[in-house]
Amino acid sequence: MDLVPSCKDKLAYFRIKELKDVLTQLGLSKQGKKQDLVERILGALSNEQVAKMWAKRAPVGKEDVAKLVDDIYRKMQVSGATELASKGEGVSDSSNVKVKGEIDDPFKSVMKVRCLCGSSLETENIIRCEDRRCQVWQHIGYVIIPEKPMEGNPQVPDLFYCEICRLSRADPFWLTIAHPLYPVKLAITSIPTDGTNPMQSVEKTFQIARADKDLLTKQDYDVQAWCMLMNAKVPFRMQWPQYADLQVNGVSVRAINRPGSQLLGANGRDDGPIITPCTKYGINKISLTGCDARVFCFGVRIVKRRTLHQILNMIPKETDGERFEDALARVCRCIGGGTAVDNGDSDSDLEVVADFFGVNLRCPMSGSRMKMARRFKPCVHMGCFDLEVFVEMNQRSRKWQCPHLSEELHVGEYYN
């Protein structure tokens, strides 16, 4: 497990006092600015044996350094949860902020609260992400947005995914490695009197540490800015506001490939621009401005590009796909006949009404005969597509839709 990203998130909340406490226990120098102290601790995490705490003690491993950082971080949470949560740079996935004076209940399940509001405090009105690897809790008032402001409290969806999990499903070719800037919400800066869309903006800083810098020198690793509409009807895609203006360290970066006034349709996709050439080692400044009335969140992540072969290996195998009984029932429904269950009024367990039902063996995208016929799990039709052609085309289009129904699904929902 890579300990650097987790510790880097926690060190972002440390004051100079806490940083010096860590360095004192590690036996390292306490001289320099705050950034120098942070880099010294992160550098210690990069080595298997880092320093001697005392002259007669054994060297300290990087797991011990991470535990030391975590212990001090937890003490800060208990002594000043409100102050810690008020910093809007983003909250680590491993943070579990408790209210001061709260009694620990050993039978109470541990809850991870990470919300766009910046607070990690548990309240009554929270909702949990459905992803089993995430299950983070967020405040409903900040992540469930009504389509119209005057509609009041929106209906809570049956399935809810946080913005991080939505982002990870938007394009399987990008694998998230770290989040230098966790999601933040765009704030309205001015409301025109002529009824046009208000101006929204956000300005933040994020850190590229030494470990990140070394990682970005490798092939297929990049820094990506991303934006997402909070109440999007198509949840698993990036989407930028109208007239988006993205600035990284004073350099303008093109965020969208469509006209600024054009809205993104149901079948459209925005991409996340690569901002690696505009970043630098240390503290970076980023800002986003748009003219839009909708609610957006914005962030920065370090990504690794997957290959076509890696994407194909993510597809479930035939043995993990549809059961024969389910496939038989689906085919019966498609041809308009009976079902795969017993029917007392029928002479046969399987009654077929249609005399003829044609199945096209050509891929709807390439026009060639399919070599690896696949379809999406939720689709009830019998149409298929060639898997390799589908993945290759979506490497450019990023749509990930069924070519027969244009339904948006993610790569984990294939089977034979």
ChimeraX attribute file (.defattr): number of C-alpha atoms within 10 A of each C-alpha:
attribute: neighborCount
match mode: 1-to-1
recipient: residues
	/A:1	4
	/A:2	8
	/A:3	15
	/A:4	20
	/A:5	18
	/A:6	18
	/A:7	23
	/A:8	21
	/A:9	23
	/A:10	18
	/A:11	21
	/A:12	17
	/A:13	19
	/A:14	18
	/A:15	10
	/A:16	15
	/A:17	9
	/A:18	16
	/A:19	21
	/A:20	20
	/A:21	15
	/A:22	20
	/A:23	21
	/A:24	14
	/A:25	14
	/A:26	21
	/A:27	16
	/A:28	18
	/A:29	11
	/A:30	17
	/A:31	10
	/A:32	10
	/A:33	9
	/A:34	16
	/A:35	15
	/A:36	13
	/A:37	21
	/A:38	23
	/A:39	17
	/A:40	18
	/A:41	25
	/A:42	23
	/A:43	16
	/A:44	22
	/A:45	22
	/A:46	16
	/A:47	12
	/A:48	12
	/A:49	15
	/A:50	20
	/A:51	19
	/A:52	16
	/A:53	16
	/A:54	13
	/A:55	8
	/A:56	7
	/A:57	8
	/A:58	11
	/A:59	16
	/A:60	19
	/A:61	17
	/A:62	22
	/A:63	14
	/A:64	15
	/A:65	23
	/A:66	19
	/A:67	13
	/A:68	16
	/A:69	22
	/A:70	18
	/A:71	12
	/A:72	17
	/A:73	19
	/A:74	17
	/A:75	11
	/A:76	17
	/A:77	21
	/A:78	17
	/A:79	14
	/A:80	15
	/A:81	20
	/A:82	17
	/A:83	12
	/A:84	20
	/A:85	20
	/A:86	13
	/A:87	14
	/A:88	18
	/A:89	21
	/A:90	25
	/A:91	25
	/A:92	20
	/A:93	14
	/A:94	16
	/A:95	19
	/A:96	19
	/A:97	23
	/A:98	20
	/A:99	15
	/A:100	12
	/A:101	8
	/A:102	8
	/A:103	8
	/A:104	8
	/A:105	8
	/A:106	7
	/A:107	6
	/A:108	7
	/A:109	7
	/A:110	9
	/A:111	18
	/A:112	21
	/A:113	26
	/A:114	27
	/A:115	26
	/A:116	22
	/A:117	19
	/A:118	20
	/A:119	22
	/A:120	28
	/A:121	20
	/A:122	18
	/A:123	12
	/A:124	7
	/A:125	10
	/A:126	16
	/A:127	23
	/A:128	19
	/A:129	19
	/A:130	16
	/A:131	14
	/A:132	7
	/A:133	8
	/A:134	15
	/A:135	18
	/A:136	23
	/A:137	23
	/A:138	26
	/A:139	22
	/A:140	18
	/A:141	14
	/A:142	14
	/A:143	22
	/A:144	18
	/A:145	21
	/A:146	17
	/A:147	14
	/A:148	10
	/A:149	11
	/A:150	7
	/A:151	9
	/A:152	10
	/A:153	12
	/A:154	14
	/A:155	9
	/A:156	11
	/A:157	9
	/A:158	6
	/A:159	10
	/A:160	18
	/A:161	21
	/A:162	22
	/A:163	24
	/A:164	18
	/A:165	18
	/A:166	18
	/A:167	21
	/A:168	16
	/A:169	19
	/A:170	24
	/A:171	20
	/A:172	22
	/A:173	21
	/A:174	20
	/A:175	17
	/A:176	19
	/A:177	16
	/A:178	18
	/A:179	22
	/A:180	23
	/A:181	22
	/A:182	25
	/A:183	27
	/A:184	22
	/A:185	23
	/A:186	22
	/A:187	16
	/A:188	17
	/A:189	11
	/A:190	12
	/A:191	14
	/A:192	9
	/A:193	8
	/A:194	6
	/A:195	7
	/A:196	11
	/A:197	16
	/A:198	17
	/A:199	19
	/A:200	23
	/A:201	20
	/A:202	18
	/A:203	15
	/A:204	15
	/A:205	14
	/A:206	21
	/A:207	20
	/A:208	18
	/A:209	22
	/A:210	16
	/A:211	17
	/A:212	21
	/A:213	14
	/A:214	11
	/A:215	16
	/A:216	18
	/A:217	10
	/A:218	10
	/A:219	9
	/A:220	13
	/A:221	20
	/A:222	22
	/A:223	26
	/A:224	20
	/A:225	22
	/A:226	21
	/A:227	27
	/A:228	26
	/A:229	21
	/A:230	20
	/A:231	15
	/A:232	17
	/A:233	10
	/A:234	18
	/A:235	21
	/A:236	24
	/A:237	24
	/A:238	21
	/A:239	26
	/A:240	26
	/A:241	28
	/A:242	22
	/A:243	18
	/A:244	21
	/A:245	19
	/A:246	22
	/A:247	19
	/A:248	21
	/A:249	14
	/A:250	12
	/A:251	13
	/A:252	13
	/A:253	17
	/A:254	14
	/A:255	24
	/A:256	20
	/A:257	9
	/A:258	12
	/A:259	10
	/A:260	16
	/A:261	12
	/A:262	10
	/A:263	13
	/A:264	14
	/A:265	8
	/A:266	12
	/A:267	12
	/A:268	14
	/A:269	20
	/A:270	20
	/A:271	20
	/A:272	19
	/A:273	16
	/A:274	19
	/A:275	17
	/A:276	15
	/A:277	9
	/A:278	16
	/A:279	19
	/A:280	14
	/A:281	13
	/A:282	15
	/A:283	13
	/A:284	17
	/A:285	16
	/A:286	22
	/A:287	17
	/A:288	23
	/A:289	21
	/A:290	22
	/A:291	21
	/A:292	19
	/A:293	17
	/A:294	20
	/A:295	21
	/A:296	23
	/A:297	22
	/A:298	24
	/A:299	24
	/A:300	22
	/A:301	22
	/A:302	23
	/A:303	20
	/A:304	21
	/A:305	15
	/A:306	14
	/A:307	13
	/A:308	13
	/A:309	10
	/A:310	12
	/A:311	17
	/A:312	13
	/A:313	9
	/A:314	13
	/A:315	18
	/A:316	15
	/A:317	11
	/A:318	11
	/A:319	9
	/A:320	10
	/A:321	15
	/A:322	14
	/A:323	10
	/A:324	9
	/A:325	10
	/A:326	11
	/A:327	15
	/A:328	15
	/A:329	16
	/A:330	17
	/A:331	17
	/A:332	19
	/A:333	17
	/A:334	15
	/A:335	17
	/A:336	13
	/A:337	15
	/A:338	20
	/A:339	17
	/A:340	18
	/A:341	10
	/A:342	12
	/A:343	13
	/A:344	8
	/A:345	7
	/A:346	10
	/A:347	9
	/A:348	11
	/A:349	14
	/A:350	17
	/A:351	15
	/A:352	15
	/A:353	11
	/A:354	11
	/A:355	6
	/A:356	8
	/A:357	9
	/A:358	7
	/A:359	9
	/A:360	13
	/A:361	16
	/A:362	17
	/A:363	22
	/A:364	18
	/A:365	13
	/A:366	13
	/A:367	11
	/A:368	13
	/A:369	14
	/A:370	19
	/A:371	14
	/A:372	13
	/A:373	17
	/A:374	19
	/A:375	21
	/A:376	22
	/A:377	14
	/A:378	10
	/A:379	15
	/A:380	13
	/A:381	15
	/A:382	16
	/A:383	20
	/A:384	23
	/A:385	27
	/A:386	22
	/A:387	19
	/A:388	18
	/A:389	18
	/A:390	19
	/A:391	19
	/A:392	13
	/A:393	14
	/A:394	16
	/A:395	17
	/A:396	8
	/A:397	13
	/A:398	19
	/A:399	23
	/A:400	24
	/A:401	17
	/A:402	17
	/A:403	17
	/A:404	15
	/A:405	10
	/A:406	12
	/A:407	17
	/A:408	19
	/A:409	20
	/A:410	17
	/A:411	21
	/A:412	14
	/A:413	14
	/A:414	21
	/A:415	18
	/A:416	18
